[in-house]
Amino acid sequence: MSAALLRVQGLCMRFGGLLAVDDIAFDVAAHEVFAIIGPNGAGKTTVFNCLSGFYKPSHGTVALGGHEVAGLSSHVMAQKGVVRTFQNARLFKRLTVLENLLVAQHRHLQTGLLPGLLKLRSYRAAERDALVAAAQWLDFMDLRSYANRPAGQLAYGHQRKLEIARCMVTRPRLLLLDEPAAGLNPREKDGLRQLIAQLRTEFGVAILLIEHDMSLVMGISDRILVMDHGKSIAMGVPEAICANPVVIKAYLGEE
């Protein structure tokens, strides 16, 4: 396993008197698929919100590529290569599928106001590059035929694919997937499993996911962190997690 791309130590998140995340620590290597699982209310999404800049952690450190990033805003985290999806697909539903992919690339254009107003060569070249990148991801996700359709009119499975494409067109280092299999049928889940594997192998992105579908998690993850009531209760490879009695108790309870 290569050196850690993301390193989280002593992460805590408090909302008033509620300690939602308590002393979480883990690391994610470059090109790794790392999963966070646990019962509802375990604190998984709160961890994601801390990592992606939606929450400022109450305590702890978050290092990306060896540099501290805890507390940075979501748009700064995106600039640093950390992007995410959500439990419910959040698209610009009135914009077309193609426009969603073009909007996502605004931070890469770096053309400034004047070149845009005057349509200078640098601006036209940046626009052309953005269109090429968008077209490549439309083809990769098999969405080319929907390019000019409003995103809100897509079937839910296609909306999920578009949301991931919108993340990937920004050329991220770390992709956070928040319950990507939610609402998908079995065929779509199989496609998602293959897609995650491709993103890792073909594009070199590290993937951190939250997921309730254990078949998907066990089939694609290199390592898994299990949370319960805001705490880490186990971490290891899928085979060890499946056999861990503490994990089984957290999911199934005991008499």
N, C-alpha and C positions, 0 to 999 in steps of 0.2 A: 504494500500500500504506500502511495506517495505521501509527501508531507502534508500537514493539515492546511486546507484552504480556509476553513472556518474553525475557530476555537472559542467555545463558550465555557466560561468558568464562573461559578457562584451566582448564576442568574436568578434574581428574585424580582417579582412584580407584585406590588401591594396596591389594593384599591381600598383606601380607608383602613378599616380594621380587618379586611380580608386579604390573606396572603395567597394569591392565586397561583404563583409559581415560587417554589422554595428550593433554592440552592441547586439549580440544574447545571450540569456540566457535561459536555460532549464535544467531539470534534468531527468534522467532515473533511475527508481527503479529496483532493482533486480527482475528478472522474468517478467518485463514489456515489452509490445510491444508498442513502441513509433514511430510515423511516422512524417516525415517532408515532407510537400507538398508545391506546389507553381508553378506558371507559369514557362516556360523555362526562364533561365537566372536569376532566383530569388536568386541564391547563395547556393542552397542546396548541390550540390556536393562539392563546396568549403568548406562548413562546414564539410562534411565527410573527406575531405582531411586534414583539420586541426586536426580532432579528431584521425585520423588513422596514423598520423605522416608523411604524404606526403608533407604537408606544415607546416611551423612554423608560428603560428598566429602573426599578427602585434601587437595585444594587447589582454588582457583578460586572464582568468584562465580556466583550464580544470583539474578537480580533478577526479581521479578514485579510488574508495574505500577510499576517504579522503586524497589521496596523489596527489600532483600536477604533471601533466604529459605533460603539454603544451610544445610543441617544441621538444619532444623526437622523435627519428627516428621511421620509420615504423616497423623495425625489433624489436626494444625495446618495442614498443606498443604491437606487437604480443606476445612477451615474457610475457607481463603483462596481456595477455588474451583478447586483442582487435584485432579482425580480420575482414576482409571485403571482399565483392565481388565487381565487377565493372559493369558498364552499359553494357559492352560487355565482355563475359566470357573470362577470361585470364587464360588459362591452358597451361601446357607444352604439346603441341599438338602432338609432336613426341614420347612422352613417353606414355606408356600404362595407362589405367585407374588406375590399381593397383599401378603403379609406381608414379603417381601423388599423391596418398594418402600416400605413403611411404616417398616421398620427404618432404611432409608437416610436418612430425613428427621429422625432424632432431633435433629440439631444445629439444625434450624430451629424446633423446637417451643418451646424456651426457656420452659417452663412452670414448672420447679422442682418439687421433691418435694411440697411442701404442696398446691399446686393439683391435682397429679395424685392425691394421696390423697383429697382432698375433692371431686374432680370439679367444680372451680369453672368458671365460665363461660369463663375464658381457656383452660383446659385443653380443654374441650369444643370450643371454636372452633378450637384448634390441631389437634385430632384430625380435625375435619371438613375443614379445609384440606388436611391430609395425605391424607385419603381422596380428595378431589377431584383432587389432583395425581397420586396413584397411578392413579386411573381414567383420567385424561387420557393418561398414558403407556401404560397397557394398550391403550387405543384406538389411539394413534399407532403402537404396535408390533404391532398386530393380535394381541394376547395376551389380550383380554377373556375369551374362552371358557375360558382356562386359569387364571383368577384364583384359583380355590380348589384347584388341583392342586399337590401338592408340587413344588418347583422341580426336584428331582432326577429327576422322572419325565418332564420335557420332553425332546423331541428336541434333539439338540445345537445345531442351528441356532436353535431357540427359546431355548435357554439363553444363547446369545451375545446375542440380542436383549434378553433380560431383563437381562443384565449391563450392557449399554449403557444401558437404561432406568433401571437402579438408579443409574448415574452421573448421568444427565441429570435425574432427579427432584430432585437436590440443587442444581440451578441453577448449574452450574460455569461458570467463565470459560475454563478450559483442560481439554480432555479428552485423556487419553493412552490410545491404543489399542495394545495389545501383540499383534501378529499377529492381528488380528480375523478374517482370512479363513481361518485355520488350521482344517482339518477341515470346511470348507463345500464344498458341491457348486457347480457352475457357476451354477445358478439362484440359489442363496443368495448367491453372490458378487456377482451383478448387483444383488440387493436391497441388499446391504451398500454397494455403490457409490452407489446412489440415497439410502440412508439417511444416509451421511456428508455428501453434498451438501445434504440437507435440514437436517441439524443445523446446518450452517454458515449457510445462508441464512435459515432460519426462526427459529433460536434464537440466532444470533450468537455461537456458541461457536467458539473457536479449537481446532484439532485437530492433535495431534502423534501420528504413528503409526509403528510399526515394522511392516514387512511384507515377506514374501518373494515374494508374488505380484506380479510386475512389471507385468502388465497392469493390475491394480488401482491400483498406485502411480502409474504413468504417466498413468492416466486421471483421477485425482482430485487430485493434488498440485499446489500452486502452486510449491513449491520442494522440493528433495531434498538431504539430506546423505548422503554415502557414507562409510562407515567400513570400515577394514581393520586388524586387529591393534591395535585401540584408538585408532587415529589417524584424523583426517579426511583423506580423499584427494581429495574433490571436493565441490562444492556449487553448485547452480544450478537452472535450470528443467528440466523433464523432457526436453525436446528436446536440451539440451546434455549432460545426464547420459548419455542413450542413446548419444551419439556420442563420448563421452570415452574415449580409448584406455586411460587409467589405470584407469577403472572396468571396462572390458571385460577387462583383464588380471587384475584382482582377482577377477572372477567366473569367468573361463574359464581363467586361467593362460596360459602360453606354452610353446612347445617349447624 
